[in-house]
Amino acid sequence: MELEELPKQHYSDKVKSEIFNNEFLPHINSMYNFGYRLTLDRDDAKDLVQDTYLKAYRFIESFQKGTNAKAWLFRILKNSFINDYRKKSKEPTKVDYQEVETYYNSDEVDRQITPDLRIESLKDMIGDEISNALNSLDVDFKTVIILCDLEGFKYEEMAKILDIPIGTVRSRLHRARNLLKEKLSEYAKSMGYNKA
């Protein structure tokens, strides 16, 4: 269901401000956390949250006052993330060769650079096996884990946010938890947990 399909309310500017300030803004930290877990980048998460709040204000008359504002915002954020993800996946990778050349020709460059930049980007995350396992899941599975287990949404709310039937929410969550369990089984053993 698109935001435009919802019945429109006719709020005054004062009521719009009250809704935005009292019902939307208190969820900004949860929105950022959800955005960060989806994008794995602080700046991208901030952009996603900003885009979400802009859309929320733009479509505020589609919001039913007194309903679950957090679920409504999460749905906007999720849809924005998916739309942006699809758009970026269709674009060819862009490289600014002048920037790369300037960097490698500068005196500051370390000549012992590792050829695999993934090592550098992950070095601060080593030891955070749970986060790595969660981030390695497909976006559909990662999203249900975040919404249910980290954000505490109920199945009905998740179904509305994700625009899927409750049965699909349950099966996707079950599958996601099993995938996470598989990915963390060796780590659990190393931490002294026996598989029982």
N, C-alpha and C positions, 0 to 999 in steps of 0.2 A: 504494500500500500504506500503510495507516494504521499508526501506531505500535502501536495496540492489537492488531493482527493478528500481530505478531511473536511467536515463542515466548518465553515469560517465563523469566527466570533467577531464582533465589532467592538474592540476595546478602545478606550480613549488613550491618549498618549500617557496620561498619568497611570492608568491601569497597566499598560504595557511596561512602563518603567518598574512598577511594583512587582509584576510577574518576573521580569528579568532579574531584578535585584534580589527578590525574596525567594523565588523558586528555582531560578537557573544558576545564579552565581554561587550559591553554597556548594554546588557540585563540581566546581572548577578543578579541585585537586583530584577527585576521582576521575574526571574527564582526562586530565593530564596523564595520570597513571595508566589509564586504559590506552590512550594514544601512544604513550611511550612503549608499552608492552607490544603494541601492534607494529610500530615503526622501528623500534630499537634505536631511535635517534632523538636526542633532546630537542633540537631545532625543528625537526619534522613533526614531533609531537606537539610542540607549541603552535606551529602553523596549523596543524589539524584541529587543535582546540579553538584557535582563533576563528578558523573557517566554520567550525561547528556553531560557535556563539553568534557569528554573523548570520548564518542560516537560521538559527533559532529565533533571532530577532526579526529577520525578514519574514519568517513564516509564523510569527507569534500568534496570529489570529487563527491558526490551525490547531494551536494548543488548547486543550480543554482544561481550563483553570480548575485546580483541585485534584487533577489526576497525577500520576507519577511522573514528575518532571525529569527525574534522573533517568528513567527508562527512555523517555522521549529524546533526551539529549544523547544518550548512548546510541540510540538508533540513528540519529543524524550523523554522529561521529563515525559509526561503523559504515554507513553508506558512503560517506565522504572518503573514508579510507579505501574502501573497495573500488570506488570510481577512480580515485587517484592512482591506485595500484594497477588497475586495468589500463589506464591511459599511459602510465609509465612503462608498462610491460610491452606495449605496442611501439613505443618510441625506440629508435636505435640508441645505443649508448653514446654519449657525447663526451669527448675528451678535448680539453683546451691544450693543444700541443705547445703553444707558446708558454703557458704556465708551467708545464712539465719541463720544457727546455730551460726556462729561467731557473727553476728549482735545481735541476741537475748541474747547471753551469755555475751556481753560486758557490761561494767559499764555505758556506755553512753546511753543505751537504756532507753527510757521513759516508765515506766511501765503502763502509762495511754494511751497506743496506742489504737486508734480507730480500731475496727475490719474491718471497711470498708475503705480501702486505697483510694478509689475513692474520698472520701471527701477531703483528703489531696491533691490529685492531682488537684482538681478543686477549691480549696479555693482561689487561686489567680485570678481565672477567674469569680468568682461570681460577678454579676452586669454587665457582658458583655453579655447580653441576645441575641444580634444580632449575635455575634460570636458563641455562644453556639447553637443557632438555625441553623445557617449555617453548623456548624460542625456535627450536628445531622442528616443532610440529607444524603441520599445514595450517594456514591461517584460519580455516573453519574450525579445526579442533582447538587451536590455541584460543580462539575467541570464546568458545563455550566454557573452557576451563577458567578463563579470566572472569567472565561474567558471573559464573556460578560460584566457583570456589574462592575467588579473590574479592569480587564485588558483592557477593551475596544475593544476586537476583534469583527470584523464583522462576520455575519453568515457564509459567504463563507470561511473565515479563520478558524472559529471554526469547520466547516465541514471537512476541511483538517486536522486540528490538531487531531480531534476525530475520523477521518476516518468513518464518517457517513453522510447520505444525509442531505441537508439543511432543508428539511421538518422535519426530526427527530430532528435536532438542535432546530428548532422553537417549536416543540411540547414539547420537553424535557425542554426547557427554560420556556415555559408557565407553565408546570406542576411544575417545581422547584420553580418558583416565587409564585405559589399558595400554595405550601407546606410551603414555608417560611412565607407567609402571615398568614396562619393558625397558625403556631407556634408562631408568634409574635403578634397575635391579642390581647391577654390579656395584654401583655407588652405595646402595643400601647394605650390601654384603660387606663392603669395605668399612662401613660405619658400625658393623656389629649386629645388624638386623638379619635374623635368619628368615629364610623363605618358609613361611608356614601357612 
